Amino acid sequence: MNKVSTEKSRQENRITLTASEVADMLGMSKRFVYELAQRGELPCIRFGRKILFSRQAIQNMIEES
């Protein structure tokens, strides 16, 4: 397996996503993702200054829209 395939496989197995990954999935800017999280419109998990997003919650949002 090449390095790119291995990295992509690891990303797909993670249960959390970064703001950049969410922005790519939803077709919006990373800044807007942070704004939605701050307003409580996008569920997130905060670890100090780091903000992560549940892959399942984001996928559910996509399916519902």
Secondary structure, 3 states (H helix, E strand, C coil): CCHHHHHHHHHHHCCEECHHHHHHHHCCCHHHHHHHHHHCCCCCEEECCEEEEEHHHHHHHHHHC
